[in-house]
Protein backbone atom coordinates (compact mmCIF):
# COMPACT_ATOMS: atom_id res chain seq x y z
CA UNK A 1 0.00 0.00 0.00
CA UNK A 2 1.29 3.46 -0.90
CA UNK A 3 0.71 6.37 1.49
CA UNK A 4 1.06 10.16 1.44
CA UNK A 5 1.03 12.81 4.15
CA UNK A 6 -1.40 15.75 4.16
CA UNK A 7 0.28 19.12 4.73
CA UNK A 8 -1.12 21.90 6.90
CA UNK A 9 -2.49 23.45 3.68
CA UNK A 10 -4.40 20.26 2.82
CA UNK A 11 -2.01 19.26 0.04
CA UNK A 12 -0.55 15.85 -0.73
CA UNK A 13 2.16 14.64 -3.05
CA UNK A 14 0.98 11.68 -5.09
CA UNK A 15 3.70 9.04 -4.85
CA UNK A 16 5.66 8.40 -8.06
CA UNK A 17 4.42 4.80 -8.29
CA UNK A 18 0.79 5.98 -8.21
CA UNK A 19 1.41 8.81 -10.72
CA UNK A 20 3.05 6.34 -13.07
CA UNK A 21 0.19 3.85 -12.73
CA UNK A 22 -2.41 6.58 -13.36
CA UNK A 23 -0.40 7.98 -16.25
CA UNK A 24 -0.45 11.51 -14.83
CA UNK A 25 2.25 14.13 -14.72
CA UNK A 26 2.73 17.78 -13.89
CA UNK A 27 -0.31 19.85 -14.83
CA UNK A 28 -2.68 16.87 -15.21
CA UNK A 29 -5.87 16.73 -13.19
CA UNK A 30 -7.22 14.01 -10.92
CA UNK A 31 -10.67 13.62 -9.43
CA UNK A 32 -11.57 12.14 -6.07
CA UNK A 33 -14.73 10.05 -6.52
CA UNK A 34 -16.59 8.88 -3.41
CA UNK A 35 -17.38 5.18 -3.88
CA UNK A 36 -18.68 4.55 -0.34
CA UNK A 37 -18.91 6.53 2.87
CA UNK A 38 -15.35 7.54 3.71
CA UNK A 39 -13.86 5.76 0.65
CA UNK A 40 -12.64 7.54 -2.46
CA UNK A 41 -11.08 6.56 -5.76
CA UNK A 42 -8.47 8.76 -7.43
CA UNK A 43 -9.27 9.01 -11.14
CA UNK A 44 -6.98 10.56 -13.73
CA UNK A 45 -8.77 13.19 -15.83
CA UNK A 46 -6.45 13.05 -18.80
CA UNK A 47 -8.83 12.20 -21.62
CA UNK A 48 -10.33 14.71 -23.98
CA UNK A 49 -14.11 14.82 -24.17
CA UNK A 50 -13.82 13.97 -27.87
CA UNK A 51 -12.53 10.52 -26.89
CA UNK A 52 -15.99 9.72 -25.49
CA UNK A 53 -17.54 9.77 -28.95
CA UNK A 54 -19.13 6.41 -29.72
CA UNK A 55 -18.62 5.10 -26.20
CA UNK A 56 -22.33 4.54 -25.62
CA UNK A 57 -23.26 3.25 -29.06
CA UNK A 58 -25.84 4.64 -31.43
CA UNK A 59 -28.90 6.25 -29.80
CA UNK A 60 -32.20 4.46 -30.40
CA UNK A 61 -33.96 7.76 -31.16
CA UNK A 62 -33.22 11.45 -31.42
CA UNK A 63 -34.20 13.76 -28.60
CA UNK A 64 -35.14 17.37 -29.30
CA UNK A 65 -33.97 20.34 -27.27
CA UNK A 66 -37.58 20.84 -26.14
CA UNK A 67 -37.71 17.26 -24.80
CA UNK A 68 -34.42 17.79 -22.98
CA UNK A 69 -35.70 21.02 -21.42
CA UNK A 70 -38.93 19.31 -20.33
CA UNK A 71 -36.98 16.46 -18.72
CA UNK A 72 -34.71 18.93 -16.91
CA UNK A 73 -37.70 20.98 -15.70
CA UNK A 74 -39.54 17.86 -14.51
CA UNK A 75 -36.49 16.59 -12.64
CA UNK A 76 -35.91 20.02 -11.08
CA UNK A 77 -39.54 20.23 -9.95
CA UNK A 78 -39.39 16.75 -8.39
CA UNK A 79 -36.24 17.65 -6.43
CA UNK A 80 -37.98 20.42 -4.50
Helices and strands as residue ranges (DSSP letters): H 16-22, E 29-36, E 39-45, G 49-52, H 65-79
